[in-house]
Amino acid sequence: MIELIAIVLLGMQVYKIAERKGQKQWPWVWRMVLSWIGLEFLGLMLAIGLLGIKNWTNLLLIGVLSGLGGYLLTKYRLDKMPDANNDLSE
């Protein structure tokens, strides 16, 4: 449940950043969600391979942190773009 709240709140943050950058907002939000799910899955598979399936607490923590990496990756790509109202005429 907390993970869904985090995805919604971070999705709203990505929406605002994309709006500030002059990009279409919803494709960036969907990229963030898909990156979260994909990296969470990869992190869990790696953790299961290394730690085994019996250590649930660490698996969940690694999964959430891997998902957070998906958000950070999307945010990094957006932050590299120039702002929409970047005035160079001054």
C-alpha positions in Angstrom: 0.0 0.0 0.0 2.8 2.4 0.9 4.5 1.6 -2.4 1.3 2.6 -4.4 1.2 5.9 -2.5 4.9 6.5 -3.3 4.3 5.8 -7.0 1.4 8.2 -7.1 3.3 11.0 -5.2 6.4 10.5 -7.3 4.3 10.4 -10.5 2.8 13.8 -9.5 6.4 15.1 -9.1 7.4 13.8 -12.6 4.2 15.4 -14.0 5.2 18.8 -12.6 8.8 18.5 -13.8 7.7 17.5 -17.3 5.3 20.4 -17.4 8.1 22.8 -16.4 10.3 21.4 -19.1 7.6 21.8 -21.8 7.2 18.1 -22.3 4.0 16.0 -22.6 3.4 15.0 -19.0 1.6 11.7 -19.2 4.2 9.8 -21.3 6.8 10.7 -18.7 4.5 9.6 -15.8 4.0 6.2 -17.6 7.7 5.9 -18.2 8.3 6.4 -14.5 5.7 3.8 -13.5 7.1 1.3 -16.0 10.6 2.0 -15.0 9.6 1.5 -11.3 7.9 -1.9 -12.1 10.7 -3.1 -14.4 13.6 -2.2 -12.1 11.7 -3.5 -9.0 11.3 -6.9 -10.8 15.0 -7.0 -11.8 16.0 -6.1 -8.3 13.8 -8.8 -6.8 15.1 -11.4 -9.2 18.7 -10.5 -8.4 18.0 -10.5 -4.6 16.2 -13.9 -4.8 19.2 -15.2 -6.7 21.7 -13.9 -4.1 19.7 -14.1 -0.8 17.2 -16.9 -1.5 13.4 -16.7 -1.0 13.3 -17.0 2.8 14.5 -13.5 3.6 11.2 -11.6 2.9 12.1 -8.4 4.7 15.3 -7.8 2.8 13.6 -8.8 -0.5 10.9 -6.2 0.0 13.4 -3.5 0.9 15.5 -4.3 -2.1 12.5 -4.3 -4.4 11.3 -0.9 -3.2 14.8 0.6 -3.5 15.1 -0.8 -7.0 11.8 0.7 -7.9 12.9 4.0 -6.5 15.8 3.7 -8.9 13.2 3.8 -11.8 11.9 7.1 -10.5 15.4 8.5 -10.2 16.3 7.4 -13.7 13.2 9.1 -15.1 13.8 12.3 -13.1 17.4 12.4 -14.2 16.4 12.2 -17.8 13.9 15.0 -17.4 16.2 17.2 -15.4 18.8 17.1 -18.2 16.2 18.8 -20.6 16.1 22.6 -20.9 13.2 24.5 -19.3 10.4 25.5 -21.6 10.6 29.2 -20.6 14.4 29.4 -20.8 15.0 32.9 -22.1 18.4 33.4 -23.9 17.7 36.9 -25.2 18.9 38.6 -22.0 
